[in-house]
Amino acid sequence: MAYWLLKSEPGAWSWDDQTKVDSEGWNGVRNYQAANNMKTMRLGDRAFFYHSVNEKQIVGIVEVVREYHPDPTDASGRFGMVAVKAVKPMQRPVTLAEIKAEPRLQDLALIRQSRLSVMPIGGAEWALICRMGETVA
């Protein structure tokens, strides 16, 4: 199993929205690096659900339930999406400030490539962030 982080603007699609549906396509991604990350996602992979913009915190965990496929919101046909379902909320949201303050997380793409919306998370980093969020994944 691989681990990821998916960013969403809570005003556009929030954790609360995600928990109200069985699964949802992670559409609208138009960055090639983020799209390539989604192409490598497999069924059962887990991802942190990150509220961007004002909140800047990890609020939940989702699971990939459909692998990369065409994104119907992309008229050009160049980009695709995955579908995810909510697994559980973080017991305590983990803020970007906390992540930046943790020396073992300094190599995360979340810090190095702050505008990337879909990024990989290493297993050790995943476990550490889950502990920070008091959440068993």
N, C-alpha and C positions, 0 to 999 in steps of 0.2 A: 504494500500500500504506500502511496505517495501522499505528501501533504502540501497544501496550498494556502494562499490567502487571497480572498476575493474582496475587492473594495466596492462599496456602493454608497451613493449619496442618500442618506436616510429620507430626504424629501422626495426622492424619486422611487426608491425601493428600500424599505427598512427591514430590520430583523422581524418586526411585528408583522409586516406584510408577508415575509417568507414563511412565518409559522402558520399563516392562515390558508396556505395552499398545500396540496399534496407534493407537488414539485413545480419548479419554475425554470424556464430557459434563461441562462445568463447571457442575455443578448445585448447588442449595442456596443460591443467591444470593437474598436476600430484601430487599435495599435497592433502592429505586426508581432512584436515580441509577446504581448499578452495573448494574442491569438495563437501563436506557436506554443505557448505554455498550455493553453486549453487543448490543443491537438494531442498533447501527451497525457492528458488526464484519462484515467481508466475508471470503470465502474467500481464503486466502493472506496475510491480515494476520498479523503476528508479535506475540508478547507475551513479556515477561519473566516467568519463573516465579519467584515470590518466596516464600521460606519466612518466615512470620510467627512470632509469639509469641516464643520464646527466640532463634532464629537471626537473624531480621531481616536477610536477605540475598537478593540475586538469585542464583539457582543455575543457571538454564537458560533456554532459548528454546524456545517452542512456536509452532505455526502453527495458525490457524483452518482446520479441515477441514469443518465444517458450521456454517452460519449459524444465527441465533437460531430456536429451536423450543421447543415446550412442555417444561417440566421435569416429568418424571413424579413427582418427589418433592414437588411442590407440589399438595396436595389442593385448594387454592382455585382453581387454574388461572390465577392472575394473573401468575405468573413463568415465565420460560423459561431457556434455557441455550444455549451454543454448545458445539461439540466441538473439541478441540485434540489435536494430536499433538506429541510431543517432536521437536525439530529437533537441538539440541545442548546440551551443558552449557556453562556459563561456564568458561573456562579457569581463571579465578580468581574465586570468588564476590565480588560487590560488596556491601558491608555498608551498612546504613542510616546508620551513623556516617560512612562515606566519602561517601555521597551528601549528607548534611547539611553536610559540610565543604567541598563543592565549590560555590563561589559561582554557577556557571552552572546549577546544578540547584535553586536555591532556590524556584522557582515550581512545582516538581512537585507534583501532587496527593498523592504519597506523603508529602510533608512537610506540606503545607497541610491535607489531609484524611486523616489517618493511619488512620482506621477504614474508609475506602472500600476495597472488595475488588477492584474492577475499574475501572481508570482509564486514560485516554489518556496517551501519551508522545509528545512532539514528535520530529520527525526528527533535529534537532540533538542533543537530549537522548539519544535512542536511540544515536546514533553515539558520543557521549561516554561513555555507560555501557558500551557494548561495548568501547571502548578501555580504560576503567578495568578491565574484566574480561578484558582481553587476548584478546578473542573477535572473530572476523570473522563478522558475521551475514549 
